[in-house]
Each structure stands twice: as C-alpha cells, then as structure tokens.
Amino acid sequence: MSDDYGQLLDATIQHLENLKSRGVRHVAIAPQTLRELAQPVKNFPAPVQPATQIQKSPVAPKVSTPVQPEIFKSVAPDLSPVARQPSPDKAAAFATLHERALACVKCPHLVSSRKNVVFGVGNIDSPLMFVGEAPGADEDEQGEPFVGKAGQLLTKIIQATGLSRADVYIANILKCRPDTPGQSTGNRKPTTEEMATCIPYLHEQIDLIRPKVIVALGATAVEGLLGKTVGITKLRGNWQMYRGTPLMPTYHPAYLLRNQSLSEKRRVWEDMLAVMEKLGMPASEKQRNFFLKA
C-alpha cells in the first residue's frame, strides 16, 4: 500500500468517525465508486486532500449528509442548521390543495358556522406527521390545528423528542370545526359522513408529504385513516399500516388533560419512543426515563 493511499484511507476513516459522532448512521456510495474500490490498488497519484473534501476523490467513498432542519429529515439525524426547502413542484401542489380546501363548501352546515378552514401546519418535507380529530374553538379562531390546551400539550410532547412543531406536520381528519348548534362551548365528534366528505384533503396531504411515520391522535383519527372503530386503548402502542406507511395510534392530548395519571402519560411517551426508534432518532437515558416512577 502506497503512503498516499494509506494517508487517504486514514483520512476517510477519520471523516466517517466524525459523521458517526454526529449521529449519522448511513452514507451514500455511488455504484461506480463501489466498482472502483473493488479493483486492485495500483498507483495512486492524486494528492491527499483534507477530510472535508474526501468525497471529491475519484476512488474515495462519496459521503453525503442530508441537509435538514434540526434533528432529522431522514433516518439519520443531521445537526446542520440549514433547512431543506420543498421542491417547487411539491410546494405548488400543496399550495393548490390548500386553496381548494379553503374554498370548500361541501358541508353547508360546517361552512355556515366556521370562522376558518384549518388546513394544517408544519414542514411538508417532514418524515413525521401527526393527525388529530377536528379543530376546536381555538383552532377555528386562529386557523391552525392544535393551538388550544390540547395543542399546547402536543407541542410539549413533540419538544420532548428533541423536535419542534416546525419540524413535523400537523393536520386533522376534518378541516372545519364540527358545529355545535345550541351550544356556546364544547366540541363534538365528527360524523362518519363529515369525515368521508373531508378526508380526501388529508389523503392528498399525506400523499404529497410522504411521511415515514404517522401518529394518529385518538380513536377518531384512527377511524378516519384506517376505518377501524376498535377502542383506542386496544390499538394504542401497536403499529398499524396506512397505505404502506407505519402508523402509531396513541391517545389524544385532550385525554391526558382529563387523565393526569403518570401511567397514562408514560403510555403515550412509550408510543413516542417507538416512533423515535422507527425514525432512527437517538433517545437519551433521560428521555427513556420520562414518567417512570422514582
């Protein structure tokens, strides 16, 4: 082995160790590079390059780190502060879908009572998507899902994983708040007919986002996505599939506001740990011990 080749090999190993220490678990190597690496080593005239430039060498593995916001945008986390922008075509398709939803009048009784269409919010390139039931009074007022007390709790749950609301996408089965005739407060569950009318918008959102994991918040979200009316207590924590995408059913944050027991909070957190594992996100010892009795 020539000195140049040995130095380059050492530099490559050091670069890979660097990536590993940052949490990267996979690297991309072009097929041509693999073929070249399989050939016997002869002469290696190219000068040794710094580790940060190794991927430009004709025989060195091409190491690529995804450019994504905060903790992840693919299976391997990336600590780069530069956020990946959605492709123009995807962004345009999403904007068109948004405009269609805003103009929707398919449910006259909901149209007459709504203040805003609550389309969804977040990163349309996110591998993680949360789906809830329907907007409440706060969401109808602000035009954004999960901004009331239950939404504030959901935000805390997301932050506990090391992410922010901006890293994920959040939507509902229904885009309009279910009307509550004769009631000044409170919410009601969407009807089967309302869900069937509105859910094509959600299906299109999911098809455009193409998340790697969906978290269904509560029984209504599970029913809307999977057509299952089995109690959420039986389904939560058990992976399901939505058109080829892993789906984790868990309790709605509103349930945790009604039931403050440590055991129920722990169950939801165990579901989130499973989601983190499915996405390849690291979980610290502190995170693993959340809501465990001392």
Order of alpha helices (4+ residues) and beta strands (2+ residues): alpha-alpha-alpha-alpha-beta-beta-alpha-alpha-beta-alpha-beta-alpha-alpha-beta-beta-alpha-alpha-alpha
